[in-house]
Amino acid sequence: MKKALIALGTIVIILIALVGGLIVAEQRAKASLEADVAEYLDSCAITPDRVDVHGRPYLVYAAQHTADLTYVDLEPAKGTNKDQVLVHHLVDGHADRLTRFITFDYPSGTVRPVKNADDSYTEVAEIDGEEVTFSARTDPSDDGTRLDVLANGRQHARFTLPRTAEVRAVSAGDDGVIVEIEYADPNCR
């Protein structure tokens, strides 16, 4: 009986060590993938506040040098309240797409986003009872791309992007005007 308990205890200790080792290896793989994404973003002149790599098991993705989808939070600039980059399918330092979502503050007043029947956001918000339609456009400039956010066709905000990009969508969300940008070259050349 004593030998059986010793054998069982040994097996349990080995299993705990294996599981613990797997957890540590998984965390190291995640840290490695986050470092790969941070290095890629550095070549794009983007400084992340937080990198969140999605896709498990991290060990498998790290072995393939692939980060399938990564959410990167940036420090919001003046006039914005959220700035997030999505890196799509980063393999060996090359991404399929680089998308950025910048949330601009609303003009002052009482704001209520106007939603579609399916509860999705539109580009319209009611501000102090008046409907305001938001849009955005990009124009090349000497220092990158100028992004203009418009409210009923008038200048609402201006932002400079480091490289060529174009507007994909604009929506009036709960926290502000969300502008989706896609960079022309996801590999930051």
N, C-alpha and C positions, 0 to 999 in steps of 0.2 A: 504494500500500500504506500509506503514511504517513497519507494522508487517511482511509482506512478505519479505521485504528487510532485516530485522533483522534475520528472519529465514534462508534466503538464505546465509547471511553473516556467521551465526553460522555454517551452514552445510559446507561452504567452509573452515572455520577455522578448523573444525573437520577433514575434508579430508586432509588438509595440515599437521595437526599434525600427522595423521595416516601415511601418506606417509613419513614424516620426521622421525617418529619413526621406520618405516620399513627400511629406508636407514641407520639409525644409528645401528639398530639391525643387518643388513646385514654386515656392516663394522666390528662390534664386532665379528660376527661369523667368518668372514674371518681372523681376527686377532687371534682368538682362534684356528682355523685350522692351521695357520702358526706357532703358538706356539707349537701345537702338533707335527708338522713336525720337528721343531727345537729341541724339546726334544728327538724325535726319533733319529735324526741325531747326537745329543750329545752322545747317547748310542753307536753310530757307530764310534765315534771319528772323526766326520766330522763337521767342523766349517763353517756354511754358511755365505756368504756375503749378499745374498738376497734370500728370499723365496717367490715364486709366486705360490699360490694355484690356480688351475683351477677347474672349475665346479661350476655352479650356479644352483639354489640359494644356497648360502653359509649356510643359516639358516637350510635348509634340511640336508645338509651334516654334519654340526656341530651337529645337533640333533642326527645323526646316528654315530657320532664320526668317520667319514670317510673323508679322503682326496683322491679323485679319482686319480688325477694326479698333481704332484707338480714339478715345475722347480726350482732348487736350484743352484744359482751361487756361485762358490768358488773363493777365491783369486788365480789367476794363479801363478804357481811356475815358477822359472827361466827356460827359454827355452820353455815355453808355453805361449799362448796368450788368451786362454779361457779354463775354467774348469767348467763343468756343470753336476749336478747329477739329474736324474729323479727318483722320488719316485712314484712307481706305486701302487695304491690302498692301502693306509695306513688305516687300521682299528684297532682301540684300540691299537696302538703301534706296529702293525705287518704289514709289507709290502709284497705284492705279488712278486715284483721285485725291485731291486736297480741297475740302469744302470748309467754309468758315461761316459761322452764324454769329452775327453781331446784333445785340439788342440795344437799340437806342431809346433814350428816355422820351416819354411823351411830352408834348407841350403842357404847360401847367393847366390844371383844371380837373374837373371830374371826368374820368375816362371810363367808357364801357365798350369793350371790343364787340363788333358785330360778327355773329357767327353764322355759318351755313346751317341748313336743316340737320346735317349729320353731326353738328357740334364742332366742326373744324373751323379754324380761324379764317377770316377774309382779310383783305387789305384795308378794311374800313373800320373806324372806331367812332363812337359818339363822344365828343369832347364838349362838355357843358351844353349838351343837348343838340349840338350841331354835328352832322356827319362829315368826317374828314377822311379822304382817301389818300393812302400813303403809297408812294412808289419810290424807285431808286434807279440810278443810272451810273455808269462808270465812264470815265474819260481818261485816256492816257495823259500822263504829266511827266515832267522832267525827273521827278523822284519816285515814280511808280505809277499807280493808278489812283485817280481821284474818284471817290465814291460820294455821290450826292444823294441824300435822302430828302424826298419832297413830300409836303403835306398840301393836298389840293393844288399841286403844280408849283408851289412856292418852296423855296429853300427852307428845310427844317434842320438838317445837320450835314456836316462835311467831314470826311474821313479820308486819310491817305493810306492806301494799301501798298506794300513794298514791291509788288510785281503785277504783271498783267492779270486781270481777273474780270469776270462778268457776273452780273446779277442773275440769279436763278429764280428767286421768289422773294416776295415781300408779304408779311402778314402782321396784322395788329393783334398782338397777344396780350395776355394779362399783365405782363411786366414791362411792355414797351413794344416798339416797332422792330420786328425781327427781319433782318435782311440776310438772305442766304447768298453767299458768294462762292463761286468756283474758280480756282486759279487755273489759268490757261495751261501752264506746265506744272504738273504735280511734282516734278523732280527738281523744281526751283532753279532752273537754268536761266 
